[in-house]
Amino acid sequence: EQNRTVAARDPIGITTFYQGWNSEQPETVYFASELKSLHPVCDKIEAFPPGHIYDSKTGKTTRYFEPTWWDGERVPEKPLDLKLLRETLEKSVRKRLMAEVPYGVLLSGGLDSSLVASIAQRENLRLQKLALEASNRAAAKAEAAKSENPDVGEGLVGIDDEDELSTVTYLPQLNSFSIGLPGSPDNKAALEVAKFLG
């Protein structure tokens, strides 16, 4: 009814978001998560600022996220707690691994990406172990039930990568992306392209 557009970006800019304009249609504003979709129609493109919201009713972009840590003058008064720092970092990485899709880490060679990759890999191995233990318990229960009643079915199963029946479900191995790192997908792809090009 109001012919109104509201656009916002996440608080700290994890997801990319762009805003564009066309000088031939100055009243029109374009939004996209990728530059390539704006490039053909816009002659001015800007990154939409994190923690902001745009409202076509006012034509203004305003900040909606005001974190206390944004102010550089504000210095924490709480004493350093290394255990809390570690637990918070691990919890943060674990939270971002809650997806049913493969994930990867771009290793820059610095401390931050190395820590995140290490925590993610440790968490991935923990999940694999838990899934395997659960699968073994389920298999033992199914075997016991089958010996008591041979007509009982096998239960829920899936097909694994080798086309074998499997009840083990966990996320795939963590993929790391770092130029020159042996076994990394980008290195393998680069070698295949180089071989193809001769």
LUMNU-79665 format. One record per atom (N, C-alpha, C, O): residue in one letter; atom name; x, y, z. Coordinates in steps of 0.02 Angstrom, whole numbers, plus 50000, padded with zeros to 5 digits. Layout:
<nodes>
> A,CA,X,Y,Z
...
</nodes>
This chain:
<nodes>
> E,N,50040,49940,50000
> E,CA,50000,50000,50000
> E,C,50043,50063,50000
> E,O,50027,50111,49964
> Q,N,50096,50064,50040
> Q,CA,50135,50124,50048
> Q,C,50190,50131,49995
> Q,O,50222,50183,49989
> N,N,50201,50077,49956
> N,CA,50255,50078,49906
> N,C,50320,50100,49939
> N,O,50353,50147,49917
> R,N,50338,50064,49992
> R,CA,50395,50082,50034
> R,C,50447,50027,50033
> R,O,50430,49968,50034
> T,N,50511,50047,50031
> T,CA,50565,49999,50034
> T,C,50607,50012,50096
> T,O,50627,50069,50109
> V,N,50621,49959,50133
> V,CA,50664,49963,50192
> V,C,50720,49913,50181
> V,O,50708,49854,50168
> A,N,50782,49936,50186
> A,CA,50841,49893,50177
> A,C,50887,49902,50237
> A,O,50896,49958,50261
> A,N,50917,49847,50260
> A,CA,50963,49851,50317
> A,C,51020,49802,50308
> A,O,51014,49752,50272
> R,N,51075,49816,50341
> R,CA,51133,49771,50341
> R,C,51146,49748,50412
> R,O,51133,49784,50460
> D,N,51173,49688,50418
> D,CA,51185,49660,50485
> D,C,51231,49706,50526
> D,O,51266,49748,50497
> P,N,51231,49699,50592
> P,CA,51265,49747,50635
> P,C,51338,49760,50621
> P,O,51361,49818,50626
> I,N,51377,49709,50604
> I,CA,51449,49721,50594
> I,C,51473,49707,50523
> I,O,51533,49707,50510
> G,N,51427,49696,50477
> G,CA,51447,49690,50407
> G,C,51474,49623,50386
> G,O,51517,49620,50342
> I,N,51449,49569,50415
> I,CA,51470,49502,50395
> I,C,51448,49488,50324
> I,O,51485,49461,50283
> T,N,51386,49505,50309
> T,CA,51358,49495,50242
> T,C,51368,49557,50200
> T,O,51355,49613,50222
> T,N,51391,49548,50138
> T,CA,51401,49605,50093
> T,C,51334,49633,50071
> T,O,51285,49596,50062
> F,N,51332,49698,50061
> F,CA,51271,49732,50039
> F,C,51291,49798,50007
> F,O,51331,49835,50034
> Y,N,51262,49811,49948
> Y,CA,51281,49871,49910
> Y,C,51219,49910,49892
> Y,O,51164,49883,49885
> Q,N,51229,49976,49883
> Q,CA,51176,50022,49864
> Q,C,51200,50058,49801
> Q,O,51258,50080,49798
> G,N,51156,50065,49753
> G,CA,51175,50098,49691
> G,C,51123,50147,49665
> G,O,51065,50144,49684
> W,N,51146,50192,49622
> W,CA,51103,50243,49592
> W,C,51118,50248,49518
> W,O,51173,50233,49496
> N,N,51068,50270,49481
> N,CA,51076,50283,49409
> N,C,51058,50356,49397
> N,O,51004,50379,49415
> S,N,51105,50394,49367
> S,CA,51094,50466,49357
> S,C,51035,50481,49311
> S,O,51007,50536,49314
> E,N,51016,50433,49269
> E,CA,50958,50443,49225
> E,C,50892,50433,49262
> E,O,50839,50457,49240
> Q,N,50895,50398,49319
> Q,CA,50835,50387,49361
> Q,C,50854,50403,49434
> Q,O,50858,50357,49475
> P,N,50866,50466,49450
> P,CA,50891,50484,49517
> P,C,50845,50466,49574
> P,O,50867,50461,49631
> E,N,50781,50456,49561
> E,CA,50734,50439,49615
> E,C,50736,50364,49632
> E,O,50707,50343,49682
> T,N,50770,50324,49591
> T,CA,50773,50252,49602
> T,C,50838,50233,49639
> T,O,50892,50256,49623
> V,N,50830,50190,49690
> V,CA,50887,50165,49728
> V,C,50889,50089,49719
> V,O,50837,50056,49723
> Y,N,50948,50062,49706
> Y,CA,50956,49991,49694
> Y,C,50995,49960,49753
> Y,O,51039,49993,49782
> F,N,50980,49897,49770
> F,CA,51015,49861,49822
> F,C,51032,49791,49797
> F,O,50994,49761,49759
> A,N,51091,49767,49817
> A,CA,51110,49699,49798
> A,C,51165,49674,49845
> A,O,51201,49713,49876
> S,N,51170,49608,49850
> S,CA,51223,49578,49890
> S,C,51287,49568,49850
> S,O,51340,49553,49878
> E,N,51283,49577,49784
> E,CA,51342,49570,49741
> E,C,51348,49630,49694
> E,O,51298,49654,49668
> L,N,51409,49654,49685
> L,CA,51421,49711,49641
> L,C,51401,49698,49569
> L,O,51376,49742,49534
> K,N,51411,49636,49546
> K,CA,51399,49621,49476
> K,C,51327,49632,49454
> K,O,51314,49644,49395
> S,N,51280,49628,49500
> S,CA,51211,49640,49481
> S,C,51194,49714,49477
> S,O,51147,49733,49443
> L,N,51233,49757,49510
> L,CA,51222,49829,49507
> L,C,51260,49862,49450
> L,O,51239,49913,49423
> H,N,51317,49833,49433
> H,CA,51362,49864,49384
> H,C,51328,49882,49318
> H,O,51341,49937,49292
> P,N,51286,49840,49288
> P,CA,51256,49857,49224
> P,C,51205,49915,49226
> P,O,51194,49948,49176
> V,N,51175,49928,49284
> V,CA,51122,49978,49288
> V,C,51139,50041,49328
> V,O,51104,50091,49324
> C,N,51192,50038,49367
> C,CA,51209,50095,49411
> C,C,51275,50128,49390
> C,O,51322,50094,49370
> D,N,51276,50194,49394
> D,CA,51339,50229,49380
> D,C,51371,50254,49445
> D,O,51425,50283,49444
> K,N,51337,50242,49502
> K,CA,51366,50257,49567
> K,C,51347,50200,49614
> K,O,51288,50184,49622
> I,N,51398,50169,49644
> I,CA,51386,50112,49689
> I,C,51427,50123,49752
> I,O,51486,50142,49749
> E,N,51397,50110,49810
> E,CA,51431,50115,49874
> E,C,51415,50053,49916
> E,O,51362,50024,49909
> A,N,51462,50035,49959
> A,CA,51448,49982,50008
> A,C,51399,50010,50059
> A,O,51409,50064,50086
> F,N,51345,49973,50071
> F,CA,51296,49994,50120
> F,C,51328,49985,50189
> F,O,51356,49931,50203
> P,N,51326,50036,50232
> P,CA,51362,50031,50296
> P,C,51331,49980,50344
> P,O,51270,49975,50350
> P,N,51374,49941,50378
> P,CA,51349,49893,50428
> P,C,51310,49928,50483
> P,O,51326,49985,50501
> G,N,51261,49894,50510
> G,CA,51223,49921,50566
> G,C,51179,49980,50549
> G,O,51159,50018,50593
> H,N,51162,49987,50485
> H,CA,51120,50043,50462
> H,C,51057,50017,50429
> H,O,51053,49959,50408
> I,N,51007,50061,50424
> I,CA,50944,50045,50391
> I,C,50924,50103,50346
> I,O,50931,50162,50363
> Y,N,50899,50086,50287
> Y,CA,50875,50135,50238
> Y,C,50799,50131,50235
> Y,O,50771,50076,50234
> D,N,50767,50188,50232
> D,CA,50694,50191,50226
> D,C,50677,50237,50167
> D,O,50694,50296,50168
> S,N,50644,50210,50117
> S,CA,50627,50250,50058
> S,C,50576,50305,50074
> S,O,50570,50354,50037
> K,N,50541,50297,50129
> K,CA,50491,50348,50149
> K,C,50526,50414,50165
> K,O,50501,50468,50149
> T,N,50585,50409,50197
> T,CA,50623,50470,50214
> T,C,50681,50481,50167
> T,O,50707,50536,50161
> G,N,50703,50427,50133
> G,CA,50761,50431,50089
> G,C,50826,50435,50128
> G,O,50878,50452,50100
> K,N,50824,50418,50193
> K,CA,50883,50424,50235
> K,C,50908,50355,50257
> K,O,50870,50307,50263
> T,N,50973,50353,50269
> T,CA,51005,50294,50298
> T,C,51028,50312,50368
> T,O,51065,50360,50377
> T,N,51004,50275,50418
> T,CA,51021,50290,50488
> T,C,51049,50229,50523
> T,O,51034,50172,50505
> R,N,51091,50242,50573
> R,CA,51121,50188,50612
> R,C,51069,50161,50661
> R,O,51036,50199,50696
> Y,N,51062,50094,50662
> Y,CA,51017,50063,50711
> Y,C,51055,50024,50764
> Y,O,51027,50007,50816
> F,N,51119,50011,50752
> F,CA,51159,49971,50798
> F,C,51211,50017,50830
> F,O,51255,50043,50796
> E,N,51206,50025,50896
> E,CA,51251,50069,50933
> E,C,51287,50029,50987
> E,O,51269,50033,51046
> P,N,51339,49991,50969
> P,CA,51373,49950,51019
> P,C,51415,49994,51066
> P,O,51440,50047,51046
> T,N,51423,49970,51127
> T,CA,51462,50008,51175
> T,C,51536,50009,51157
> T,O,51572,50056,51174
> W,N,51559,49957,51121
> W,CA,51630,49954,51104
> W,C,51648,49997,51044
> W,O,51707,50001,51025
> W,N,51598,50029,51012
> W,CA,51612,50069,50952
> W,C,51654,50131,50969
> W,O,51694,50153,50928
> D,N,51643,50158,51028
> D,CA,51678,50218,51050
> D,C,51750,50201,51069
> D,O,51761,50164,51117
> G,N,51799,50227,51032
> G,CA,51869,50213,51045
> G,C,51894,50242,51110
> G,O,51946,50221,51135
> E,N,51858,50290,51137
> E,CA,51878,50321,51201
> E,C,51860,50276,51260
> E,O,51888,50283,51315
> R,N,51815,50231,51249
> R,CA,51792,50188,51304
> R,C,51841,50131,51315
> R,O,51853,50090,51271
> V,N,51871,50129,51374
> V,CA,51920,50077,51391
> V,C,51888,50031,51443
> V,O,51860,50054,51492
> P,N,51893,49965,51431
> P,CA,51862,49918,51479
> P,C,51895,49925,51548
> P,O,51955,49933,51555
> E,N,51853,49921,51599
> E,CA,51878,49925,51668
> E,C,51886,49856,51699
> E,O,51917,49848,51751
> K,N,51858,49806,51666
> K,CA,51862,49738,51691
> K,C,51932,49711,51680
> K,O,51961,49721,51627
> P,N,51961,49677,51730
> P,CA,52028,49649,51720
> P,C,52028,49593,51667
> P,O,51977,49560,51657
> L,N,52084,49584,51635
> L,CA,52091,49534,51583
> L,C,52079,49464,51611
> L,O,52110,49445,51661
> D,N,52035,49427,51579
> D,CA,52019,49358,51599
> D,C,52032,49314,51538
> D,O,51989,49309,51494
> L,N,52091,49282,51536
> L,CA,52110,49243,51477
> L,C,52064,49183,51466
> L,O,52049,49164,51410
> K,N,52040,49153,51521
> K,CA,51995,49096,51514
> K,C,51929,49118,51482
> K,O,51903,49084,51437
> L,N,51902,49174,51504
> L,CA,51840,49201,51476
> L,C,51850,49219,51402
> L,O,51807,49207,51360
> L,N,51907,49249,51386
> L,CA,51923,49267,51317
> L,C,51924,49205,51273
> L,O,51895,49206,51218
> R,N,51957,49152,51296
> R,CA,51960,49090,51258
> R,C,51891,49059,51248
> R,O,51872,49040,51193
> E,N,51853,49055,51302
> E,CA,51786,49025,51298
> E,C,51740,49065,51252
> E,O,51701,49037,51215
> T,N,51746,49131,51254
> T,CA,51705,49174,51212
> T,C,51723,49165,51138
> T,O,51679,49162,51095
> L,N,51788,49161,51123
> L,CA,51810,49150,51054
> L,C,51787,49082,51029
> L,O,51761,49077,50973
> E,N,51794,49030,51069
> E,CA,51773,48963,51049
> E,C,51697,48961,51038
> E,O,51674,48930,50990
> K,N,51659,48993,51082
> K,CA,51586,48995,51074
> K,C,51566,49032,51011
> K,O,51520,49012,50976
> S,N,51602,49085,50996
> S,CA,51587,49124,50936
> S,C,51600,49084,50872
> S,O,51560,49086,50826
> V,N,51656,49048,50870
> V,CA,51671,49006,50811
> V,C,51620,48950,50805
> V,O,51595,48936,50751
> R,N,51604,48918,50862
> R,CA,51555,48863,50862
> R,C,51487,48887,50835
> R,O,51454,48851,50798
> K,N,51467,48947,50855
> K,CA,51403,48975,50833
> K,C,51401,48982,50757
> K,O,51350,48970,50726
> R,N,51457,49002,50727
> R,CA,51459,49013,50655
> R,C,51466,48948,50615
> R,O,51459,48948,50554
> L,N,51479,48893,50650
> L,CA,51483,48827,50616
> L,C,51415,48793,50614
> L,O,51410,48738,50586
> M,N,51364,48823,50642
> M,CA,51297,48792,50644
> M,C,51263,48800,50577
> M,O,51216,48840,50570
> A,N,51285,48763,50528
> A,CA,51256,48765,50462
> A,C,51259,48695,50432
> A,O,51303,48656,50449
> E,N,51212,48680,50388
> E,CA,51211,48615,50357
> E,C,51243,48617,50288
> E,O,51221,48583,50242
> V,N,51295,48657,50283
> V,CA,51331,48663,50220
> V,C,51405,48658,50234
> V,O,51427,48672,50290
> P,N,51445,48638,50185
> P,CA,51518,48637,50196
> P,C,51543,48708,50209
> P,O,51513,48757,50186
> Y,N,51597,48713,50245
> Y,CA,51625,48779,50259
> Y,C,51701,48776,50251
> Y,O,51730,48722,50250
> G,N,51731,48834,50245
> G,CA,51803,48838,50236
> G,C,51831,48898,50272
> G,O,51794,48942,50295
> V,N,51897,48900,50276
> V,CA,51932,48955,50309
> V,C,51986,48980,50262
> V,O,52025,48941,50235
> L,N,51988,49046,50253
> L,CA,52041,49076,50213
> L,C,52098,49093,50261
> L,O,52091,49137,50303
> L,N,52154,49058,50255
> L,CA,52210,49069,50299
> L,C,52256,49122,50271
> L,O,52285,49115,50218
> S,N,52262,49177,50308
> S,CA,52306,49231,50287
> S,C,52377,49221,50311
> S,O,52423,49255,50288
> G,N,52386,49176,50359
> G,CA,52451,49166,50389
> G,C,52457,49204,50455
> G,O,52507,49197,50489
> G,N,52406,49243,50472
> G,CA,52407,49281,50534
> G,C,52378,49241,50592
> G,O,52355,49185,50584
> L,N,52381,49271,50650
> L,CA,52359,49238,50711
> L,C,52283,49227,50712
> L,O,52260,49173,50731
> D,N,52245,49277,50691
> D,CA,52171,49272,50694
> D,C,52145,49213,50654
> D,O,52108,49172,50681
> S,N,52163,49210,50590
> S,CA,52136,49157,50547
> S,C,52161,49089,50570
> S,O,52126,49039,50565
> S,N,52223,49086,50595
> S,CA,52250,49022,50620
> S,C,52212,48998,50681
> S,O,52197,48938,50687
> L,N,52196,49044,50727
> L,CA,52157,49025,50786
> L,C,52087,49001,50767
> L,O,52064,48950,50792
> V,N,52054,49038,50723
> V,CA,51986,49020,50702
> V,C,51987,48952,50668
> V,O,51944,48910,50681
> A,N,52036,48940,50623
> A,CA,52041,48876,50588
> A,C,52053,48819,50637
> A,O,52024,48765,50631
> S,N,52096,48830,50686
> S,CA,52112,48779,50736
> S,C,52050,48761,50778
> S,O,52036,48703,50789
> I,N,52014,48812,50800
> I,CA,51953,48800,50840
> I,C,51900,48765,50797
> I,O,51867,48719,50821
> A,N,51892,48787,50735
> A,CA,51842,48756,50691
> A,C,51858,48683,50678
> A,O,51814,48640,50679
> Q,N,51922,48667,50667
> Q,CA,51941,48598,50654
> Q,C,51931,48555,50716
> Q,O,51907,48499,50711
> R,N,51948,48582,50775
> R,CA,51939,48545,50837
> R,C,51864,48531,50848
> R,O,51845,48476,50868
> E,N,51822,48582,50835
> E,CA,51750,48574,50843
> E,C,51723,48522,50793
> E,O,51679,48482,50810
> N,N,51748,48524,50732
> N,CA,51727,48477,50680
> N,C,51744,48405,50701
> N,O,51704,48360,50692
> L,N,51804,48395,50727
> L,CA,51825,48328,50749
> L,C,51782,48305,50808
> L,O,51765,48246,50813
> R,N,51765,48351,50853
> R,CA,51721,48334,50910
> R,C,51653,48311,50885
> R,O,51625,48262,50910
> L,N,51625,48347,50835
> L,CA,51560,48328,50807
> L,C,51563,48260,50773
> L,O,51517,48219,50778
> Q,N,51618,48247,50737
> Q,CA,51626,48182,50703
> Q,C,51627,48126,50755
> Q,O,51596,48074,50745
> K,N,51664,48137,50809
> K,CA,51669,48086,50862
> K,C,51600,48073,50893
> K,O,51581,48015,50902
> L,N,51563,48126,50909
> L,CA,51496,48118,50938
> L,C,51449,48082,50890
> L,O,51411,48039,50911
> A,N,51452,48100,50826
> A,CA,51409,48067,50776
> A,C,51426,47993,50769
> A,O,51381,47951,50764
> L,N,51490,47978,50770
> L,CA,51512,47908,50764
> L,C,51490,47868,50825
> L,O,51467,47811,50818
> E,N,51498,47897,50885
> E,CA,51476,47862,50946
> E,C,51400,47850,50945
> E,O,51377,47796,50963
> A,N,51362,47901,50923
> A,CA,51289,47893,50919
> A,C,51271,47840,50868
> A,O,51224,47801,50879
> S,N,51307,47838,50812
> S,CA,51294,47788,50761
> S,C,51308,47718,50786
> S,O,51271,47671,50773
> N,N,51363,47711,50823
> N,CA,51381,47645,50851
> N,C,51329,47621,50902
> N,O,51311,47563,50903
> R,N,51305,47668,50943
> R,CA,51252,47650,50992
> R,C,51188,47629,50955
> R,O,51156,47580,50974
> A,N,51170,47666,50903
> A,CA,51110,47650,50865
> A,C,51118,47582,50830
> A,O,51070,47543,50827
> A,N,51177,47568,50804
> A,CA,51189,47504,50770
> A,C,51185,47447,50820
> A,O,51157,47394,50804
> A,N,51212,47457,50880
> A,CA,51209,47404,50932
> A,C,51136,47392,50953
> A,O,51116,47334,50962
> K,N,51097,47445,50960
> K,CA,51026,47438,50978
> K,C,50989,47400,50923
> K,O,50948,47356,50937
> A,N,51002,47419,50861
> A,CA,50968,47387,50804
> A,C,50985,47313,50800
> A,O,50942,47271,50786
> E,N,51049,47297,50813
> E,CA,51071,47227,50811
> E,C,51037,47187,50867
> E,O,51016,47130,50856
> A,N,51032,47217,50926
> A,CA,50999,47184,50982
> A,C,50925,47173,50967
> A,O,50898,47119,50981
> A,N,50893,47224,50940
> A,CA,50822,47218,50923
> A,C,50811,47166,50869
> A,O,50761,47130,50870
> K,N,50858,47162,50821
> K,CA,50851,47114,50766
> K,C,50859,47043,50791
> K,O,50825,46997,50767
> S,N,50904,47032,50840
> S,CA,50913,46965,50866
> S,C,50852,46942,50905
> S,O,50836,46882,50906
> E,N,50817,46990,50938
> E,CA,50756,46973,50973
> E,C,50697,46962,50926
> E,O,50655,46919,50937
> N,N,50695,47003,50872
> N,CA,50641,47000,50824
> N,C,50670,47008,50754
> N,O,50682,47064,50732
> P,N,50681,46953,50718
> P,CA,50713,46956,50652
> P,C,50674,46996,50600
> P,O,50702,47014,50548
> D,N,50610,47011,50613
> D,CA,50570,47048,50564
> D,C,50578,47124,50570
> D,O,50550,47161,50529
> V,N,50615,47147,50620
> V,CA,50624,47219,50630
> V,C,50668,47247,50575
> V,O,50718,47216,50557
> G,N,50650,47305,50548
> G,CA,50689,47336,50494
> G,C,50755,47363,50519
> G,O,50770,47362,50579
> E,N,50795,47387,50473
> E,CA,50862,47412,50489
> E,C,50861,47482,50519
> E,O,50912,47503,50548
> G,N,50806,47520,50514
> G,CA,50806,47588,50539
> G,C,50825,47637,50485
> G,O,50831,47619,50427
> L,N,50833,47700,50503
> L,CA,50849,47752,50455
> L,C,50922,47747,50434
> L,O,50967,47741,50475
> V,N,50933,47751,50369
> V,CA,51002,47750,50343
> V,C,51007,47799,50286
> V,O,50956,47823,50260
> G,N,51068,47814,50267
> G,CA,51081,47856,50209
> G,C,51136,47825,50167
> G,O,51163,47772,50185
> I,N,51152,47857,50113
> I,CA,51206,47833,50069
> I,C,51266,47880,50078
> I,O,51259,47941,50072
> D,N,51324,47852,50093
> D,CA,51383,47894,50102
> D,C,51417,47907,50035
> D,O,51391,47888,49982
> D,N,51476,47939,50037
> D,CA,51512,47958,49976
> D,C,51534,47898,49933
> D,O,51545,47906,49873
> E,N,51540,47840,49964
> E,CA,51560,47780,49927
> E,C,51499,47737,49908
> E,O,51507,47678,49893
> D,N,51439,47766,49910
> D,CA,51377,47732,49894
> D,C,51363,47673,49941
> D,O,51333,47623,49920
> E,N,51386,47678,50002
> E,CA,51373,47627,50052
> E,C,51320,47652,50101
> E,O,51313,47712,50111
> L,N,51282,47605,50130
> L,CA,51232,47625,50180
> L,C,51268,47651,50242
> L,O,51318,47622,50263
> S,N,51243,47706,50269
> S,CA,51276,47736,50327
> S,C,51225,47773,50369
> S,O,51178,47802,50343
> T,N,51235,47772,50436
> T,CA,51194,47812,50480
> T,C,51235,47868,50511
> T,O,51209,47905,50553
> V,N,51297,47874,50492
> V,CA,51340,47926,50520
> V,C,51327,47992,50484
> V,O,51333,47996,50423
> T,N,51308,48043,50522
> T,CA,51296,48108,50492
> T,C,51335,48161,50530
> T,O,51321,48173,50589
> Y,N,51382,48192,50498
> Y,CA,51419,48247,50527
> Y,C,51445,48290,50471
> Y,O,51444,48270,50413
> L,N,51466,48349,50488
> L,CA,51490,48396,50437
> L,C,51554,48371,50405
> L,O,51593,48336,50438
> P,N,51567,48388,50342
> P,CA,51628,48367,50309
> P,C,51688,48401,50340
> P,O,51682,48447,50380
> Q,N,51746,48377,50320
> Q,CA,51809,48405,50344
> Q,C,51813,48479,50330
> Q,O,51788,48503,50278
> L,N,51843,48516,50375
> L,CA,51854,48587,50365
> L,C,51900,48598,50306
> L,O,51955,48569,50303
> N,N,51880,48639,50259
> N,CA,51922,48656,50201
> N,C,51958,48720,50215
> N,O,51929,48769,50237
> S,N,52024,48720,50202
> S,CA,52062,48782,50211
> S,C,52084,48807,50142
> S,O,52101,48767,50098
> F,N,52084,48872,50135
> F,CA,52102,48903,50071
> F,C,52162,48948,50083
> F,O,52156,49001,50113
> S,N,52219,48926,50059
> S,CA,52280,48966,50066
> S,C,52325,48948,50008
> S,O,52344,48891,49999
> I,N,52342,48998,49968
> I,CA,52383,48986,49909
> I,C,52447,48950,49928
> I,O,52485,48973,49971
> G,N,52458,48894,49896
> G,CA,52520,48856,49906
> G,C,52516,48805,49961
> G,O,52562,48764,49968
> L,N,52463,48804,50001
> L,CA,52457,48755,50054
> L,C,52441,48688,50023
> L,O,52389,48681,49990
> P,N,52484,48638,50033
> P,CA,52471,48572,50001
> P,C,52403,48545,50021
> P,O,52384,48545,50080
> G,N,52366,48521,49972
> G,CA,52301,48491,49984
> G,C,52243,48540,49987
> G,O,52186,48518,49992
> S,N,52256,48605,49985
> S,CA,52201,48652,49989
> S,C,52165,48654,49921
> S,O,52197,48649,49869
> P,N,52099,48662,49922
> P,CA,52060,48661,49859
> P,C,52082,48713,49808
> P,O,52081,48699,49748
> D,N,52101,48773,49831
> D,CA,52121,48824,49783
> D,C,52187,48805,49750
> D,O,52198,48820,49691
> N,N,52232,48772,49787
> N,CA,52295,48750,49758
> N,C,52283,48696,49706
> N,O,52313,48697,49652
> K,N,52239,48648,49722
> K,CA,52222,48595,49674
> K,C,52191,48624,49611
> K,O,52208,48604,49555
> A,N,52145,48672,49620
> A,CA,52112,48703,49562
> A,C,52163,48741,49520
> A,O,52160,48738,49458
> A,N,52208,48776,49552
> A,CA,52259,48814,49515
> A,C,52304,48767,49474
> A,O,52321,48782,49418
> L,N,52322,48710,49503
> L,CA,52363,48661,49467
> L,C,52326,48632,49407
> L,O,52355,48622,49354
> E,N,52260,48618,49416
> E,CA,52221,48592,49360
> E,C,52215,48643,49304
> E,O,52219,48625,49245
> V,N,52204,48706,49321
> V,CA,52199,48759,49271
> V,C,52266,48767,49235
> V,O,52267,48773,49173
> A,N,52321,48766,49273
> A,CA,52387,48773,49242
> A,C,52401,48715,49195
> A,O,52428,48724,49140
> K,N,52381,48654,49215
> K,CA,52391,48595,49173
> K,C,52349,48601,49109
> K,O,52373,48586,49054
> F,N,52287,48624,49116
> F,CA,52243,48632,49058
> F,C,52270,48684,49009
> F,O,52268,48674,48948
> L,N,52295,48739,49036
> L,CA,52320,48793,48993
> L,C,52388,48776,48963
> L,O,52410,48808,48915
> G,N,52421,48726,48991
> G,CA,52485,48705,48963
> G,C,52540,48745,48992
> G,O,52598,48734,48975
</nodes>
